[in-house]
């Protein structure tokens, strides 16, 4: 390429280094988007355009499968659409409106190209249609930055659903999304459907605040089915805990903080617990949830300030940053990762220390019941040589009463058996199971006769201590196996009480 002397700069030589369209546009396909992050980036544009309704549409069974994102936002005229189709259409350093979820001017293109080779955008503003298509095969052939313009929406999927104002983004030639299964139409459709289903949870989580906050929450649909938001803080459950909001004023904006502690898994349904935790579970989803303009960027990470542990898995800290702090947080093109600025690190460290103690107390309060003598626990928790030992209490009424009915020789054997059970607790297996999914660890159910035997041993002892009959029910309701089988245990306990205290 010949070098030219720049006009107005004597002696300064320059050369044309305009990128090759075919090469650069292929590079844009490999920034690192997944289907879920790509869809989220398109939805960002719809929200920025003021959409109240956004629908994800899919046609996976036809010979040319397609995916569409339709909104009722402000729409675009032709000039604005052409600019939107330009890679790098916005300078990331330029000032943006507070509600603008974009940054680099790459999202529409790079997100779409990561999944397909043909991107069509059709938009209406005040009923006037504008449309354009990027075809990567045509770019590879011509090596030119040319897009095709459409004067009508004929033969464009779902274009008939566009309102007076709104935008439709269509992905076709789904070479990346099809999983290399173009030779088998049925398997290709199954694969694309699985990917879209997997992206659904991501969308419900990333945009949950738009879908649940304000007078007119955003409505998101997938093929006509309304999606429900996933609140990672469990605020709809009465047993959740939250601190007062806090903030930190910095040069480029204000960082907002609020700490939450999830409800214990036994206080909500299993389905709700699993929905909040997601496929990786609560152990992996604890930590910071960083939002940029209410849009989730980071979902569950301690950002190097703490370790993920079982006792802190109920911890969540919401962090709100404005789009003026993108450079400070190093928000990436996909808006799927960020880095903690040094100015924020110390404040967040203090939040971590305070919140993790709250989470630990939530578990420890439940654990304390096992070792509180007022509840006459079967298991003793003993500090021994710097270690914690759990062993059955041979003085517990259910053991002591049974032992008293044995001969002297058998009493010794029974005591040995109780000691053997304590020394054979499968610590390693329990630790492994607890670290993986503590909520799946449950006590074995006791049958009716076992419940009766325990009630007949414990009720007389509590009465002998002067415990009120109503208090007996309160105490035993907190003790397993009564607690986990209370509907069966309560009438048995009441029956035993009535035998011991006939006037009750």
Beta strands, then each sheet from edge to edge (+ up, - down):
strand 1: 4-5
strand 2: 13-14
strand 3: 53-59
strand 4: 66-71
strand 5: 118-125
strand 6: 128-135
strand 7: 148-150
strand 8: 166-172
strand 9: 219-222
strand 10: 225-226
strand 11: 241-242
strand 12: 246-250
strand 13: 253-261
strand 14: 287-292
strand 15: 295-301
strand 16: 315-321
strand 17: 379-384
strand 18: 387-392
sheet 1: 1+ 2-
sheet 2: 7+ 6- 5+ 8- 4+ 3- 9- 10+
sheet 3: 11+ 13- 12+
sheet 4: 11+ 13- 16+ 14+ 15-
sheet 5: 17+ 18-
end
